[in-house]
Amino acid sequence: MFFEYPRLLWLEILPLLLIFHYVYLEWRQRAPHLRVSTIVPWQKSGKSVYSILRHLPFLLRIFALVMIIVAIARPRSAGEMERVDSEGIDIMLTMDVSTSMLARDFTPDRLSAAKDIAIEFIAQRPYDRIGIVVFAGESFTQCPMTTDRSTLINLMKEVQTDLIEDGTAIGNGLATAVARMKDSDAKSRVVILLTDGVNNAGEITPQMAAQIAKTYGVRVYTIGVGARGMAPYPVMTPWGVDIQKVQVEIDEDLLKEIAETTGGQYFRATDNTKLMEIYSEINKMEKVRTTVDSFPVYRELFGAYAIAALAALLLEFILRVFVLRRLP
């Protein structure tokens, strides 16, 4: 057993001081003396029960104080060890947020489906650092790489199409993701790039970004999302939102080139189920375990001391109020 806050144990001096103070008061407040001719009548009487029990409430209170101090010092035990496999993988989810991601060939639309499935993917990678980059006409980091799953999921939920200027800057999105992980010391670094269009914006070409990723040893999995042929797309008109059919245009040759350059793989998702299968496949491929660490399993022990203190205070209260009650 050890204590998380051992310095608090110095507070155990307080009960000792209280004991000395109590003994001193008892000595000062001794009962008055009475001279008698003989003590024979009292020799066999002994001490009364009250004279013995009257100190018990004080002793119980001191015991409770000792237990409380031990409890707040947080006693713990670490007798067991847990072995955890560390993945050692950094993953940057790079997502297209151009307005074309509102097409409804996915349920309810491409962007919402991509976010929901990405959140499931995040939940399945508890030991990896994961970040989020979004891009349209430009790109920015929605969330740096982190192991804080709750923050990551909340920021993924906030991704939407009107965050930045519209367009499709695939090169900028990929370059931003690579820049975020180029200094990482992880054994494996991966970008999952998801888009539904053709590169038409940005200062960095997708080919240049792919070469940068290759230089830093970043593997890129590319995903083209969109049904084949025509897809329903919401268009704002003077009479409200109108659903119109638009041509699905995905530069699959470019996405394949990016994946091949970096040692990754290209996937095409035509509906929610297929996109889920793609993330599941990537999840299985990126399972290279690098280290096995041992972590102590701590067991908190303060509860027993807290219960003992509570029981002592309760017994002290019962004795003082019901058993050793003093009349005014």
ABEGO torsion letter per residue (X at the ends): XBBABAAAAAAAAAAAAAAAAAAAAAAAABBBBBBBABAAAAAAAEBBAAAAAAAAAAAAAAAAAAAAAAAAAGBBBBABBBBBBBAGBBBBBBBBABAAAABAABOABAAAAAAAAAAAAAAABAABBBBBBBBBABBBBABBBBABAAAAAAAAAABBAAABBBEBBAAAAAAAAAAAAAABABABBBBBBBBABBBABEABBAAAAAAAAAAAGBBBBBBBBEBBEBBBBBBBBAAEBBBBBBBBBBBAAAAAAAAAAAGBBBBBBABAAAAAAAAAAAAAABABBABBBBBBBBBBAAAAAAAAAAAAAAAAAAAAAAAABBBX
